[in-house]
Amino acid sequence: MSKTSLTKDIEKALYDYCYELGHIAVDEVTMPGNEGIVDTLSVEMRGNRSKGYEKIWRFYEIKVSKQDFYSKNKLTFLGHFNYFVLPVELYEVVIADIPKHIGVLTYSKGNITAKKKPIRQKELIINEEVLFRNLVTSMNREVFKAKQIEKGLSIYNTETLMKEIVKRTAKGKSDFLVDFMLETYAEDKNKFLNLLIDSSVSEDYKELVLSVLSQEHKYLKEDVVLIKEDYREERRLKRDAWLKIRQLENQLKEIAN
């Protein structure tokens, strides 16, 4: 599923945060079995070459709204240290429902701040070799995406793009392709969407076209929900501030009298 702009901003800030700490981090790492996909995974290499290294694994789950936080989606907390990463406004709302052993990082204006320390888990729930393999696999995926960004869509003609969509759809990979194009080629997104709704598109592609446009509509609606939540929160903060000002004014009047 495509991500909201806020989720992408948090991911970038979290990556920078991990990089500054000297940790190796990557987004969306698949766990084996039914353990799901962790939003961000990082590993810290403690020790030195002569004495050897200990790998410290940290799992991060990003939540951007109350609905997101309280959803029944699986939480992938399998590391030595596990964290929620939340907008600072959301943290104040859900603070009472955060488990004791889970840490919290908050996001505000492009920056990540540590708010609550996690309790270290003595043992990893997952085999470390499998974890490291999946980390490397996900890093390889990100390198591939970065190299594709350099190319963009402009070098491909309409026929080539549509053949690729059909080929991937036949293999059950259409969701990946749609998300990949809409997210990775941001500057070319309009070209991709216009390609899909172009009148020259074959009847064979209509179902795919509707699916893609429905996804884009869904993602835009999610952004609108977040914007509305931010607006309501801003109004609440202004109202609270105004009430405090009125209380202070009344107290000053009482003192003056």
C-alpha positions as CSV (number, residue, x, y, z in Angstrom):
1,M,0.0,0.0,0.0
2,S,1.2,3.5,-0.8
3,K,2.2,5.8,2.0
4,T,0.9,9.2,3.1
5,S,3.3,12.1,2.8
6,L,3.6,12.3,6.6
7,T,4.7,8.6,6.8
8,K,7.3,9.3,4.2
9,D,8.6,12.4,6.1
10,I,8.8,10.3,9.3
11,E,10.7,7.5,7.5
12,K,13.3,10.0,6.2
13,A,13.8,11.6,9.6
14,L,14.0,8.2,11.2
15,Y,16.6,7.1,8.7
16,D,18.7,10.2,9.4
17,Y,18.3,9.6,13.2
18,C,19.6,6.1,12.9
19,Y,22.4,7.2,10.6
20,E,23.6,9.8,13.1
21,L,23.7,7.0,15.8
22,G,25.8,4.9,13.5
23,H,23.1,2.3,13.0
24,I,22.4,0.5,9.7
25,A,18.7,1.0,8.9
26,V,16.2,0.1,6.1
27,D,12.5,0.4,5.7
28,E,9.9,-2.4,5.2
29,V,11.7,-5.6,6.1
30,T,9.7,-8.8,5.8
31,M,9.8,-11.2,8.7
32,P,9.5,-15.0,8.3
33,G,6.3,-16.9,8.9
34,N,3.3,-14.8,10.0
35,E,5.4,-12.1,11.8
36,G,4.6,-9.4,9.2
37,I,6.6,-6.5,7.9
38,V,8.4,-4.1,10.2
39,D,8.2,-0.5,9.1
40,T,11.9,0.2,9.8
41,L,14.6,-2.2,11.1
42,S,18.1,-1.1,12.3
43,V,21.1,-2.9,13.6
44,E,23.9,-1.5,15.8
45,M,27.3,-3.2,15.7
46,R,28.8,-3.0,19.2
47,G,32.4,-4.1,19.8
48,N,35.5,-4.1,17.6
49,R,37.3,-6.2,15.1
50,S,39.6,-7.9,17.6
51,K,37.0,-8.8,20.2
52,G,34.1,-9.3,17.9
53,Y,30.8,-7.6,17.4
54,E,27.4,-7.9,19.1
55,K,24.4,-7.0,16.9
56,I,21.7,-4.9,18.6
57,W,18.5,-5.0,16.7
58,R,15.8,-2.3,16.9
59,F,12.3,-2.5,15.4
60,Y,10.3,0.6,14.6
61,E,6.6,0.8,14.0
62,I,5.4,4.2,12.5
63,K,1.9,5.4,13.3
64,V,0.5,8.7,12.0
65,S,-3.0,8.9,13.4
66,K,-5.3,7.5,16.2
67,Q,-7.0,5.2,13.7
68,D,-3.6,3.9,12.6
69,F,-2.4,3.4,16.2
70,Y,-5.5,1.6,17.4
71,S,-5.9,-0.5,14.2
72,K,-5.8,-4.3,14.4
73,N,-2.8,-4.4,12.0
74,K,0.0,-6.7,13.4
75,L,2.8,-4.9,15.3
76,T,6.2,-6.4,14.5
77,F,8.2,-5.9,17.7
78,L,10.8,-8.7,17.6
79,G,14.0,-6.8,18.4
80,H,16.2,-6.2,21.5
81,F,14.6,-2.8,21.5
82,N,11.2,-1.9,20.1
83,Y,9.8,1.5,19.4
84,F,6.7,3.4,18.3
85,V,7.5,6.4,16.1
86,L,4.7,9.0,16.3
87,P,3.9,12.6,15.5
88,V,4.4,14.5,18.7
89,E,0.7,15.4,18.8
90,L,-0.4,11.8,18.5
91,Y,2.0,10.8,21.3
92,E,0.1,13.1,23.8
93,V,-3.2,11.4,22.8
94,V,-2.1,7.7,23.0
95,I,0.6,7.9,25.8
96,A,-1.5,5.9,28.3
97,D,-1.9,3.0,25.9
98,I,1.8,2.5,25.1
99,P,3.1,-0.7,26.7
100,K,5.8,-0.3,29.3
101,H,8.5,-2.2,27.4
102,I,8.0,-0.3,24.1
103,G,10.0,2.9,23.6
104,V,8.8,6.0,21.8
105,L,10.3,8.4,19.3
106,T,8.4,11.5,18.3
107,Y,8.4,13.4,15.1
108,S,8.0,17.2,14.7
109,K,9.1,19.5,11.9
110,G,11.6,17.1,10.3
111,N,13.2,16.0,13.6
112,I,13.1,12.8,15.7
113,T,13.2,13.0,19.5
114,A,13.5,10.2,22.0
115,K,10.6,10.4,24.4
116,K,10.5,7.1,26.2
117,K,13.2,4.4,26.6
118,P,12.4,0.9,25.7
119,I,13.2,-2.1,28.0
120,R,15.7,-4.4,26.4
121,Q,14.4,-7.9,25.6
122,K,16.9,-10.6,26.7
123,E,16.5,-12.8,23.7
124,L,15.6,-12.2,20.0
125,I,12.3,-13.9,19.0
126,I,13.6,-14.4,15.5
127,N,16.7,-16.2,14.2
128,E,19.5,-13.6,13.8
129,E,20.8,-15.1,10.6
130,V,17.4,-14.9,9.0
131,L,17.0,-11.4,10.3
132,F,20.4,-10.3,8.8
133,R,19.5,-12.0,5.5
134,N,16.2,-10.1,5.3
135,L,17.9,-6.9,6.2
136,V,20.4,-7.3,3.3
137,T,17.6,-8.3,0.9
138,S,15.6,-5.1,1.8
139,M,18.7,-3.0,1.4
140,N,19.3,-4.5,-2.1
141,R,15.7,-3.6,-3.0
142,E,16.3,0.1,-1.9
143,V,19.5,0.2,-4.0
144,F,17.5,-1.0,-7.0
145,K,14.8,1.6,-6.5
146,A,17.5,4.3,-6.2
147,K,19.1,3.3,-9.5
148,Q,15.6,3.3,-11.2
149,I,15.0,6.9,-10.0
150,E,18.0,8.0,-12.0
151,K,16.3,6.6,-15.1
152,G,12.8,7.9,-14.5
153,L,9.9,7.0,-16.8
154,S,10.8,9.5,-19.6
155,I,13.1,7.0,-21.3
156,Y,10.2,4.5,-21.8
157,N,7.5,4.8,-24.4
158,T,3.8,4.0,-23.8
159,E,3.9,0.6,-25.3
160,T,6.9,-0.5,-23.1
161,L,5.2,0.7,-20.0
162,M,1.9,-1.0,-20.7
163,K,3.7,-4.3,-21.6
164,E,5.5,-4.2,-18.2
165,I,2.3,-3.5,-16.3
166,V,0.5,-6.4,-18.1
167,K,3.5,-8.8,-17.5
168,R,3.6,-8.0,-13.8
169,T,-0.2,-8.2,-13.4
170,A,-0.1,-11.7,-14.8
171,K,2.5,-12.6,-12.1
172,G,0.4,-11.0,-9.4
173,K,2.7,-8.1,-9.0
174,S,0.5,-5.2,-10.1
175,D,0.2,-3.7,-6.6
176,F,4.0,-3.5,-6.4
177,L,4.3,-1.9,-9.8
178,V,1.6,0.7,-9.0
179,D,3.1,1.6,-5.7
180,F,6.6,1.6,-7.2
181,M,5.7,4.0,-9.9
182,L,3.6,6.3,-7.8
183,E,6.1,6.6,-5.0
184,T,9.5,6.2,-6.7
185,Y,8.8,8.4,-9.8
186,A,7.0,11.3,-8.0
187,E,7.9,13.8,-10.7
188,D,6.5,11.5,-13.4
189,K,3.3,10.4,-11.6
190,N,1.1,12.6,-13.8
191,K,2.6,11.0,-16.8
192,F,1.9,7.5,-15.4
193,L,-1.7,8.3,-14.5
194,N,-2.4,10.0,-17.8
195,L,-1.0,7.0,-19.6
196,L,-3.5,4.8,-17.8
197,I,-6.5,6.9,-18.6
198,D,-5.5,7.7,-22.1
199,S,-8.2,6.8,-24.7
200,S,-5.8,4.7,-26.6
201,V,-5.5,2.2,-23.8
202,S,-6.8,-1.2,-24.8
203,E,-10.0,-2.6,-23.4
204,D,-7.8,-5.3,-21.8
205,Y,-6.3,-2.7,-19.4
206,K,-9.5,-1.1,-18.2
207,E,-9.8,-3.2,-15.0
208,L,-6.1,-2.4,-14.1
209,V,-6.7,1.3,-14.9
210,L,-9.7,1.4,-12.5
211,S,-7.7,-0.4,-9.8
212,V,-4.8,2.1,-10.1
213,L,-7.0,5.1,-10.0
214,S,-9.0,3.7,-7.1
215,Q,-5.7,3.2,-5.2
216,E,-4.6,6.8,-5.9
217,H,-8.0,8.1,-4.8
218,K,-7.7,6.1,-1.5
219,Y,-4.3,7.5,-0.8
220,L,-5.5,11.1,-1.4
221,K,-8.4,10.5,1.0
222,E,-6.0,9.3,3.6
223,D,-4.0,12.5,3.2
224,V,-7.2,14.5,3.6
225,V,-8.0,12.6,6.9
226,L,-4.6,13.5,8.3
227,I,-4.9,17.1,7.3
228,K,-8.3,17.3,9.0
229,E,-6.9,15.7,12.1
230,D,-4.0,18.2,12.2
231,Y,-6.5,21.1,11.7
232,R,-8.7,19.9,14.6
233,E,-5.7,19.5,16.8
234,E,-4.5,23.0,15.9
235,R,-7.9,24.5,16.8
236,R,-7.9,22.6,20.1
237,L,-4.5,23.9,21.1
238,K,-5.5,27.5,20.2
239,R,-8.7,27.1,22.2
240,D,-6.8,25.8,25.2
241,A,-4.3,28.6,24.9
242,W,-7.1,31.2,24.7
243,L,-8.8,29.7,27.9
244,K,-5.5,29.9,29.8
245,I,-5.1,33.6,28.7
246,R,-8.6,34.3,30.0
247,Q,-7.9,32.6,33.3
248,L,-4.7,34.6,33.7
249,E,-6.5,37.8,32.9
250,N,-9.2,37.0,35.5
251,Q,-6.5,36.2,38.1
252,L,-4.8,39.5,37.4
253,K,-8.0,41.4,37.8
254,E,-8.6,39.7,41.2
255,I,-5.1,40.6,42.3
256,A,-5.6,44.2,41.1
257,N,-8.9,44.5,43.0
